[in-house]
Amino acid sequence: MAKTTEETLVQDIADNFQTYLRKGVRFDRVIGSAHTDLDIDDIETLLRIHFVLTDADGNQSKVGVLDFMRQLEDRIRQMKTTTSPESFQYRGEIRGQIDWQGTVKTRARAGRLDEPIFVCTQPEEHYNIDENLVLKRLLSVIHEIVTDDLAYALENPAGYDWLNAWVNPDANDSGHEVESAAQMLDRIYEQNIYLQRINVADTDVTDRTIESVKRSRSRFYQDAAILLDRYRQLMNHELDSSEARDVLNHTLIAPANTDTLFELYWVFRILDAYDDVEYRVLTDSRDSPSTIATWEQNGSRFVLSHDATGEGLSFNESIGDEEIEPDGYLYRINEVLSRWQTISEDLLGRGGSDSLWGGRPDIVLEQYQETEDGEEGLEQVFLGEVKYTQNSDYVATGLRELLEYMAFVKQTRTGDYVESADNLLESVDVKGLLFVDELSRETSSDRDEDVKIIQYPESPGSVL
């Protein structure tokens, strides 16, 4: 039986990905594991990068940033302007058409009708028309993404094959040396004298303006308006499943991170069980970068975290002040840890931890409820361990890890174990599931076990 492929996983979660983006769910922790050197730490940066990688792929009815850039060198010469007559005052010379009425008035005000002063009118070009404002705003967005968000990848292109269209030199007929799309964009944006005359800094390019430019007679300006509108939609997390699949394929998951993609699959399966949930984007994801979503339902507050210890939980065990028998396991392991700390400090210049056990579950769902005294108390905890494997030995290791998390999880505030000794591993206050790839054997049992192994593509249903 073949292992579930990355392509299959991407296909499975694409619809969910765009759905939960619209609902405001955060995936910063997952995104951060994709391309750490690019410093992608939020979904907006990810979507901005995706935007500059869009391409029509030969479809004449669509437009993407890459094919827009391929034609930019030639099309930029088609920029439109408007002209209006402007009056200028000259002494002893004539430039343009003489405005005799204005000339006489000017001389009369000076009290010298024979003074060689002439008021002339000349056509003045204006560049700040709607079409050019949309074009300049679009190019400003693209230029900022390429030069800021993609700076590291452009300087170190090895390993970023999806950026080839921007970094590979391309021949052109402009008379310039062969250059990449990124270099061409930088040159045009910084040096084109007509583009420089367009001022968007103090201008609000409204949605109405964009819609108006979409009806322009020029395909160049139509495309610019379509792309700027698409960028704004992406910043509002509006994308269909096909585009979500492109995001996942090209910018979110590197080939070496299929494990993370498998974890994300199960995150979505858990969220699927909460149909009436209203998700919200965290006000500052950096305060809790591992928290994917929070919501309220039936008087309870839920917090879902990925690859983290949760909001108010601790997964760490140390001997502390406990009494230790003169001999036995705890006595000997305490001696090992003590000696390890001493030797590490002397020989390596670094201390060691006195922790007996510690970990970080793949998925944590906490349920909090208001108590009688108005405080918020922990009601239940769900812990999910994910193993992207079909190997029974590795599955067994994952099962042990899950049971350890369930047994040792504590409340950070009180330091007490979440599950009481009477209910230890009975899934009363702490529930758990192990998520694995499809195995060659059944993992269901006639025993009424709350701790189960869920195989791809089964659904866990409601976990709390």
C-alpha positions, 0 to 999 in steps of 0.5 A: 500500500502506497503512502498518501502523496503530497499531491493528494493531501494538497487536493484534500485540503485545498477547499478547506484552506480557502474556506478557513482563510475566509473565516479568519483562521490563522496558520502562522505556525504552519506557514513559518515552517515553509520557508524560514529564510523568507521570513514568512510569518503571516498569511498576508505575506504568503498571499502576497508572494502567491500574487506575484507568481500568478500566470495566465498559463496560456488562457487568453481570458485570464491575466496573471502577474507573470504574463503582465510582466512579460509584456510590460516593457512594450506596453509601458510605451502606451501610457495615456496622458491628457492635455489642457492649455496652460498659460505662461508669461514670457518677457521678450520672447514668444513660446506657443500661441499668444493669448492677446487678451491675457497679454493686454491685461498683464501689461495694463496691470504693469502700467506699460502697454508697450512692455515686451511681455507676452502671455502664451498658452501651451498644451500641458500633459497630465499623467495622473489620470485614473488608468495611470493611477491604477497602473502605478499602484499595481506596480508599486505593490508588485515592486514592494513584494519582489524587493522586500518579501522575496529579497532573500530568495532573489539573492539566494535562488537555489532551492526556490525553483518556483521563483525561476520566472522572476530570477532567470534572465530573459532575452528582450528586444529593448536594447537593454542587456539580458535581465531577469523579470525582477531586474526589469521591474526595478529598472522600469519602476525606478527609472521610467520618467513617465511613471515617475510623474504619476503620484499615487502617494496622496491619491486614494485609488478606490474600488470604483476607480478600478471598476472604471479602468476595467472598461478601458479601451486599452487591454494594458489598463484593463489587465492592470485593473483586474490584477489590482482588484485581484490583489485586494481580494487576496488581502481579504482572503477571497480565493477559490479552491483552485487558487488555494491549491496553488498557494499550497503547492507553490508557496506554503509547503516545501517538499521536505515538509509533507509531515506538516501538510499531513498535520494540517489535514487533520487540523481541518478534519477537526475544525470540520466538526464545528459547523456553527463556529464563528472564527476570528483572526487573532488581533496579534498573531505574534502574541500566540503564533501557534494558535490557529483559531479561537471561538465561542460555542454554547457558553464555552471558549475553544482554543485550537493550537498546532505544534504547541503546548496550548494557551494554559497547559504545560507538558513538562515533568521534573523531580522537583521537591518530591521525596526520593527513596534511597535507591530506585529509578527516581533516585538514579535518574536524579543522580544522572541529571545532576551529574550531567548538569555538572559535567556539561557546565564544566566541559561545554560551558552550558548547563543541562535541563533537570526535566524528566520529560517534556514534549509538544503535541501536534494538535491541542484543543482547549475548552474553557468555561466560566465558573460560578465566581466569574473566573474562566476555568479549564473544562476539557482538553483534546490532544492529537498526535500525528504520525505521517507513517504506515510503519507499525513500530512508528505508530506504536511510538506515536501511541506511547507519546500520545498517552504520555501527553494525556497523563502528564498534561498540567494546568499552567496556572495551578500546576495540577494535572488536568486528569485526576488519578482516578480517571487517568487515561480514561478520557474524562477531562483529557481526550486523545487521538492518534492520527496516522496514514492508511495502514494495512490492518484495521485499528478498531477494537471491540473494546470500548477505548476512548483513545483511538487510532484514526487512519487517513482519510477517516474523520474523527468527528467531534473531539470535545 
